[in-house]
């Protein structure tokens, strides 16, 4: 029996399955940081789930964290 790959499974919905490349694949292949990956993840899914404003607020929060942690002025 062939074992299913973890990347073929999504727990808790199907909001990432509609993309040509899943956010986690893009994030991993481009060696993005946790914060960059979170921005990508929430930007991809904000209109796929029932909480678009909350996901946009999360994007803003991660952008603010990136600015703060990178000391971007």
Secondary structure, DSSP 8 states (H G I E B T S, - for coil): -----GGG--SS-STTTTSSS-HHHHHHHTT--HHHHHHHHHHHHTTTSS-HHHHHHHHHHHHHHHHHHTT--
